[in-house]
Amino acid sequence: MSDEQLDWICVGKTSDLPEGRVKTVTARTTTICLSHFDGQWAAMDNHCPHQGGPLGEGTIERGKGGECWIRCPWHGWDFDPLTGRPPGGHEDSGQKLYPVEIRGDEIYIGLKPEKPHQRTVTDVMAETLVNWGVKRVFGMVGHSNLGLADALRRREAAGQLSYIGIRHEGAAAFAASAYGKLTGRPAACLTIAGPGATNLMTGLWDAKVDRAPVLALTGQVQTQVFGPGAFQDIDLSAAFEAVARFSQPVLDSSRHAELMSLACKTAIVERDVAHLIFPDDVQTRPSDAPAAGPDGRLGHDSVLPAQEDIDRAVAMINEARRPIIVLGHGGAAAREAVIDLAETLGAPVLTTFKGKGLIPDTHPNAAGVLGRSGTPIASWFMNETDLILTLGSSFSNHTGITPAKPIIQVDFERMQLGKFHPVTLPIWGEIGAFCDAIAPRVQRHPEAADQLSELAERWRMWRDEKARRLNEKGKGVHSAAVFAALTATCPPDALIAVDVGNNTYSFGRYFETCGQRVLMSGYLGSIGFSFPAAMGAWAATQDFDEYRGRKVISVSGDGGFGQYPMDFTTAVKYGMDITHVLLNNSELGKISKEQRAGEWPVWETDLHNPSFAAYAELCGGKGIRVTDAAELEDALRQAIAHEGPALVEIITDAELV
């Protein structure tokens, strides 16, 4: 082929490569070993034919006769830079050469025009993924997922998918879990084989136990080396068996579009983890199979309770003088219908911790969070009620719904009904459908207590108590002051991801919602959740109109942020508008409290920390350090107003929670 028929691609400047050196350059997608010796320039295929060693990371060696050889850094194989041949000149082990031109101070390499892309197995599967409505992938590109990564890259280039490259695969899984909890739609996480795949586990378990849809796409070693113990070869089917509702390898003989469809459907319908394993060699196999999609595969998701159950529920509600509603995270999609029902009945609405924010605390019927992370308001109404209507709650022991009172439990998951103890009336159905069915028939009892007046008085008493706690002095800022300031400054439509620990208990107790949505690691209770979850929430603000423009805030302690601190650079890279509120007490404060409560000595809970505010600045974000409660509101307003990642480090006292 003549030079006129080549594509000439600039790969750098002559000053980039001194005499007597080699380096790796990339022209289009071709990796090339570029060499500079004796005033000459040469370019050859970068991959050593022995085991693929990177020749551009090798050296130029002189032979006894002064001849030059490029030596592979892995096993010492040599190649003539001008002919590509090894010593002895055997044609069958030589390297492909590329023409080089020096134009001024720039280096150009000539490549044949690109051939049209040949569609692959992973192209079919990526197209199917998009057809099922998956908009977002979090992950890390690596050597055993390159074919799949390229298929995802093509979907992103077509404007059908968005990708976020993270620093730790655990953060990818937490981000995808939070995305699923918020939107009800799955995001995917991409990893390599072996350690990349196993790093997903904690975040995937978080998704599983909190019923969030997630897709895990893991690379794998080549099929011919399954089993004997190749590099990074582990049995991924066995590793993911417990956490994934659906887990399958992608083989040459698979029906590839159907396999991806089943994974997507499982994640969406079962609200669970679906996992696909992609052997390296299968990813780039040619395929002309059509992509698939959800048409004809999904029915309506509204489940109407049995009429007998509706009739009995109406009778019980109409007879109650002090009914309360307990709203859990499972009722998130029906929260407006639940609030309408509460207003009709004049009933207080208590939420589980996972349900915090589903009814604003500013609403006349809101009674705050029930349980260990909750308010005395909610506990008082639980004690006084004569009927509990619980909607989408799991009866966690942290919530403390008493079994001593009559209970109507409604849930769309039959296994949740009476899971820990019998309830008076278990009702299987979708919560919105239940509320719509009973709404025309329920009414407030003519002798009902004026619970809303009681509720207003209880809120007054609790706010007075919170104000008194603001004056308590210690070694740092009181948590009550932190969350009073956040209550005052937080946008009403913010999406808030919270971690675990003392900071979380204090958030549940002191922060008053006025329309915000709250995300947490509920049943798993995993430290480190909040900042990766905030990245997932931010992605949702880019992918769905209902969340567009909403501020994302995350809250953690120093222990929690320390789990995935490098992903603050991910937020900077992608311009994520996230404000992180970090309560720094240099301690695993909740664990210290548990040690004291169990009459153990406090041991190994102290932490050695950097300045997190300075760290945020070093990463390219905004960092603010607060040591006095009087500085809180101004610091939070500055951080929230900042367009991009910001971190407010607040020096707190582990005892003032």
PyMOL commands that set and color helices and strands:
alter all, ss='L'
color gray80, all
select helices_A, chain A and resi 3-5+14-16+55-57+91-93+121-131+146-157+169-183+195-198+201-209+223-225+236-239+256-270+307-319+329-345+376-384+414-416+431-438+451-469+479-489+502-510+530-543+545-547+558-561+567-573+589-597+612-619+629-641
alter helices_A, ss='H'
color red, helices_A
select strands_A, chain A and resi 7-13+21-27+30-37+40-45+59-62+68-71+78-79+97-98+100-103+106-111+136-139+162-165+187-191+214-220+246-249+273-279+323-327+349-351+366-369+387-391+407-411+425-428+495-498+517-519+552-557+578-584+622-626+646-651
alter strands_A, ss='S'
color yellow, strands_A
deselect
rebuild
show_as cartoon
